[in-house]
């Protein structure tokens, strides 16, 4: 079985409610999770990675606590075994990737080791489908790095470091060369996909799941000037949903390893919108029937219904996030709530998800967090 295709939101020991309901005899899904928050420490009051307890039945968020000190941990992921956490320390030429152990009970983080980023400004991390390797995308240097995960959770020396190649997109200010912004393994763990903002492409690399090596094999093209930022797989791996940061669109790709083709592009902004906007995050609901994407500038979450057979999207809702610059949002593992992270207003605002329509309704729950830009869950009860 491959690991969940959830971007920053990774969890251990939790079975989505939709699956538990149709599998008699399965233990109940966990109710309480610990949520770790990635952020920037420079020019903020942050000291590192913070955490809070989250009740997936009530939506209650506890007070914030410092889990572990770390410099600019802009992206954090929890290993599926729930025992270790990894952070991308986005610090220019001094960038690194850190491994932490998670203390049972308290959730406190202890640094295990740190590896050089082998590039500049790592901005996204994920695991291969077997949980044996950590994949890292370096934005400024436009390359992708693979690290083996050792039995004790530490990171071994990198097994691959490959730079994206191809002609740059038409936006001279933002597309001056390759800018790897998202990385994930395919459903069968045979390839690694990279969304490159600078090249208007999704790069496809052949992946050796034993050696952790990469070899370029293909690329899927986005619209010129789209600026691919993040992507999400459908539950069955047949469709890829690519968010264009620069043109505020979502493009649906059909196919699998080495054969992706665009079948639909939908806007994230209403007709006539003329303000500044940078699209940011995209995520599929655990049930697979809804897709969510965030706008920075318009400061909203757009909701789409997913045709599970064709993969195509139909917009059904758009809601303001109650803050500024929702760089990231997270759907909790139960699929009941969406947490919008408003980077520039230092807040996490909660919305309840309608299970029938996918629409969002603010619950009134909010948490003050310095510069929140990523959430990763781990089950505790």
C-alpha positions in Angstrom: 0.0 0.0 0.0 1.4 3.4 -0.9 1.4 6.3 1.6 -1.4 8.9 1.6 -1.2 11.6 -1.1 -1.6 14.5 1.3 0.9 17.3 0.9 2.0 18.7 4.2 -0.8 16.9 6.1 0.6 13.5 7.0 -0.6 11.4 9.9 0.0 7.9 11.4 -2.5 5.4 12.6 -5.7 7.2 11.3 -8.1 5.7 8.9 -10.4 8.2 7.1 -14.0 7.9 8.3 -15.3 7.1 4.9 -13.2 3.9 4.8 -13.9 2.9 8.4 -17.6 3.1 7.7 -17.5 0.4 5.0 -15.0 -2.0 6.7 -16.7 -3.7 9.7 -14.4 -4.8 12.4 -11.9 -2.0 11.9 -10.9 -0.1 15.0 -12.4 3.4 15.3 -10.3 6.3 13.8 -8.3 8.3 16.3 -10.2 11.3 17.6 -7.4 13.5 18.9 -4.3 14.6 16.9 -1.3 16.7 17.5 -0.8 19.3 14.8 2.7 20.7 14.1 3.0 24.1 12.5 5.9 25.1 10.2 6.7 28.8 9.9 9.4 31.4 9.4 11.5 32.5 12.3 13.3 35.4 10.7 11.5 38.7 11.2 8.9 37.1 13.4 8.6 36.1 17.1 8.7 32.4 16.2 11.4 30.2 17.8 10.7 27.1 15.7 8.1 24.4 15.3 4.9 24.8 17.3 2.2 22.3 18.1 -1.4 22.1 19.4 -3.9 19.4 20.1 -6.8 19.0 17.7 -10.1 17.2 18.5 -11.4 15.9 15.2 -15.0 15.5 16.5 -15.4 18.9 18.1 -12.8 20.9 16.1 -11.4 22.2 19.4 -7.8 23.5 19.1 -5.7 23.7 22.3 -3.3 26.5 23.2 -0.1 26.7 21.1 3.2 25.3 22.5 6.8 25.3 21.3 7.6 21.8 20.2 11.2 22.3 19.2 13.5 25.1 18.2 14.5 25.3 14.6 15.5 28.0 12.1 12.9 28.8 9.4 11.2 25.4 9.4 9.0 26.4 6.5 7.7 22.9 5.7 7.2 20.0 8.1 6.1 16.4 7.6 5.5 13.6 10.0 6.6 10.1 9.1 3.7 7.6 8.7 5.0 5.7 11.7 4.4 8.7 13.9 7.8 8.6 15.5 9.8 11.3 13.6 9.3 14.7 12.0 11.3 16.3 9.2 11.6 20.0 8.6 12.9 22.1 5.6 15.0 24.8 7.0 14.6 27.5 4.3 17.7 29.7 4.8 19.2 30.5 1.4 22.7 29.1 0.9 22.7 27.9 4.5 19.6 25.8 4.0 19.3 22.3 5.5 16.8 19.5 6.2 16.3 18.4 9.8 15.2 15.2 11.4 13.5 15.1 14.9 12.2 12.4 17.1 8.7 12.8 18.5 8.4 12.2 22.3 5.5 10.0 23.1 3.0 11.7 25.3 4.3 15.3 25.2 5.0 15.6 21.4 8.2 17.4 22.1 10.8 17.3 19.3 14.4 16.3 19.8 16.9 17.0 17.0 18.3 13.7 15.6 20.5 15.2 12.8 20.6 17.7 10.0 21.7 17.3 6.4 22.7 20.0 4.0 19.9 20.9 1.5 22.3 20.4 -1.4 20.6 23.5 -2.9 18.9 26.7 -1.8 15.6 27.2 -0.1 13.9 23.8 0.4 10.2 24.6 0.3 8.5 21.2 0.1 9.1 17.7 1.6 7.3 14.3 1.1 8.0 10.6 1.5 8.3 7.9 -1.2 5.5 5.4 -1.2 7.3 3.0 1.1 8.4 5.6 3.7 12.1 4.7 3.1 13.2 8.0 1.6 12.5 11.7 2.1 12.1 13.9 -1.0 13.0 17.6 -0.9 12.3 20.4 -3.5 14.8 23.3 -3.5 13.1 26.4 -4.9 15.9 28.8 -5.5 18.3 26.3 -7.0 15.6 24.4 -8.8 16.7 20.9 -7.8 15.3 17.8 -6.1 17.1 15.8 -3.4 16.5 12.4 -2.0 17.6 11.3 1.5 17.4 7.7 2.9 15.6 7.5 6.3 17.6 5.4 8.7 16.0 3.0 11.2 16.3 5.4 14.1 14.7 8.2 12.0 17.9 10.1 11.2 18.6 11.2 7.6 21.4 9.5 5.7 23.5 11.2 3.1 21.6 12.0 0.0 21.2 9.4 -2.7 20.2 11.8 -5.5 20.3 15.5 -6.3 18.9 16.4 -9.7 18.3 19.8 -11.2 15.2 20.5 -13.3 16.0 21.4 -16.9 14.1 23.1 -19.7 13.2 26.5 -21.1 12.0 29.1 -18.7 8.4 30.4 -18.7 7.4 33.9 -20.0 7.2 35.7 -16.6 10.7 37.3 -16.5 10.4 38.3 -12.9 9.4 34.9 -11.5 10.5 32.5 -14.1 14.2 33.2 -14.5 15.1 29.5 -14.4 14.0 26.3 -12.7 12.2 26.6 -9.4 11.2 23.2 -7.9 8.2 23.9 -5.7 6.6 20.5 -4.9 7.7 16.9 -5.1 5.9 13.6 -4.6 6.2 9.9 -5.5 3.7 8.4 -7.9 1.1 5.8 -6.7 3.3 2.9 -7.7 6.5 4.4 -6.4 8.1 4.1 -9.8 8.5 7.8 -10.5 8.8 11.1 -8.7 6.9 14.2 -9.9 8.1 17.8 -9.5 6.1 20.9 -10.0 8.5 23.5 -11.4 7.2 27.1 -11.2 10.0 28.5 -13.4 9.6 26.0 -16.2 5.8 25.7 -16.4 6.3 21.9 -16.2 5.7 18.9 -14.1 9.0 17.0 -14.3 8.8 13.2 -14.2 11.8 11.3 -12.9 12.2 7.5 -12.8 12.7 6.5 -9.2 14.6 3.5 -7.9 12.8 2.6 -4.6 15.8 0.5 -3.4 18.6 2.9 -4.2 16.8 6.2 -4.0 18.1 7.5 -7.3 16.4 9.6 -9.9 16.6 9.7 -13.7 14.7 12.2 -15.9 12.2 10.5 -18.2 9.4 13.0 -19.2 7.6 16.2 -18.5 4.0 17.4 -18.6 3.5 21.0 -19.8 1.3 23.5 -18.0 0.0 26.7 -19.7 2.7 29.2 -20.4 3.0 31.5 -17.4 1.0 29.2 -15.1 3.8 28.9 -12.6 3.2 25.4 -11.2 3.4 25.5 -7.4 1.8 22.5 -5.8 -0.2 19.5 -6.9 -2.5 16.8 -5.6 -3.2 13.2 -6.7 -6.6 11.7 -6.9 -7.1 8.8 -4.5 -6.6 6.2 -7.2 -3.6 8.0 -8.7 -5.2 8.4 -12.2 -5.5 12.2 -12.0 -3.1 15.0 -11.0 -4.4 18.4 -10.0 -1.8 21.1 -10.6 -2.1 24.6 -9.1 -0.7 27.5 -11.1 0.5 30.2 -8.7 1.1 32.8 -11.4 -2.2 32.5 -13.4 -4.4 31.3 -10.5 -5.7 28.2 -12.2 -6.1 24.4 -11.5 -5.2 22.1 -14.3 -6.4 18.5 -14.4 -3.9 15.9 -15.8 -5.0 12.4 -16.7 -2.6 9.4 -17.0 0.1 7.9 -14.9 3.9 7.4 -15.0 5.4 9.2 -18.0 2.0 9.8 -19.7 0.3 12.7 -18.1 -1.9 14.9 -20.4 -4.0 18.0 -19.6 -7.7 17.5 -19.8 -9.1 20.6 -18.1 -8.1 24.0 -16.7 -10.4 25.9 -14.4 -10.0 29.4 -12.9 -9.6 30.2 -9.2 -10.7 33.8 -9.6 -14.1 35.2 -10.7 -14.4 36.9 -14.1 -13.3 40.5 -13.9 -11.1 40.2 -10.9 -8.2 42.6 -11.3 -6.4 42.7 -8.0 -3.1 41.0 -7.1 -3.3 37.3 -6.5 -0.9 34.4 -5.9 -2.5 31.0 -5.7 -0.9 28.9 -3.0 -2.2 25.5 -1.8 -4.3 22.6 -3.2 -5.6 19.5 -1.5 -8.1 16.7 -2.2 -10.6 15.8 0.5 -9.9 12.3 2.0 -13.2 11.1 0.5 -12.0 12.1 -3.0 -15.1 14.0 -4.0 -14.0 17.6 -3.3 -10.9 19.6 -4.1 -9.8 22.8 -2.3 -7.4 25.6 -3.4 -6.3 28.8 -1.8 -5.8 32.4 -3.1 -3.4 34.9 -1.6 -4.4 38.5 -2.3 -8.1 37.6 -2.7 -7.5 35.6 0.5 -10.0 32.8 -0.1 -10.5 29.1 -0.4 -12.1 27.8 -3.6 -14.1 24.6 -3.4 -14.6 22.3 -6.4 -16.7 19.1 -6.8 -14.7 16.3 -8.4 -16.1 13.9 -11.0 -14.4 10.8 -9.7 -14.7 9.0 -13.1 -13.5 11.8 -15.4 -11.4 13.7 -12.9 -12.9 17.0 -14.0 -13.8 19.9 -11.6 -16.8 22.1 -11.0 -16.6 25.1 -8.7 -19.2 24.9 -5.9 -18.0 27.5 -3.4 -15.6 30.2 -2.4 -15.1 31.5 1.1 -12.8 34.2 2.6 -10.2 32.8 5.0 -10.7 35.4 7.7 -7.1 36.6 7.4 -4.3 37.6 5.1 -2.2 35.4 2.7 -3.5 31.8 3.2 -0.2 30.3 2.1 -1.4 26.8 3.2 -4.4 25.1 4.6 -4.9 21.6 6.1 -7.8 19.2 6.0 -7.8 17.2 9.3 -7.5 13.4 8.8 -11.2 12.8 9.6 -12.2 15.1 6.8 -14.5 17.1 9.0 -12.5 20.4 9.2 -10.3 22.6 7.1 -7.7 24.8 8.9 -6.7 27.9 6.9 -3.2 29.3 7.7 -3.1 33.1 7.2 0.6 33.8 7.1 0.4 37.6 7.2 -2.2 37.9 9.9 -0.6 35.2 12.1 -3.7 33.1 12.5 -5.2 29.6 11.9 -8.9 29.9 11.1 -11.2 26.8 11.2 -14.0 25.8 8.9 -16.4 22.9 9.0 -16.7 20.8 5.8 -20.2 19.9 4.7 -19.9 16.1 3.9 -22.6 16.3 1.2 -21.5 19.4 -0.7 -17.9 20.1 0.4 -18.8 23.7 1.2 -17.1 25.4 4.1 -18.6 27.2 7.1 -16.5 29.1 9.7 -16.8 27.5 13.2 -15.5 30.5 15.2 -12.4 28.6 16.3 -9.1 30.4 15.6 -5.6 30.2 16.9 -2.9 32.9 17.0 0.3 31.5 15.5 3.4 33.4 14.2 3.6 33.2 10.4 1.9 29.8 9.9 2.6 28.2 6.6 2.3 24.4 7.1 0.5 21.9 9.3 1.3 18.2 9.8 -0.9 15.9 12.0 -0.1 12.8 14.1 -2.6 10.7 16.0 -2.4 10.7 19.8 -5.8 9.2 20.9 
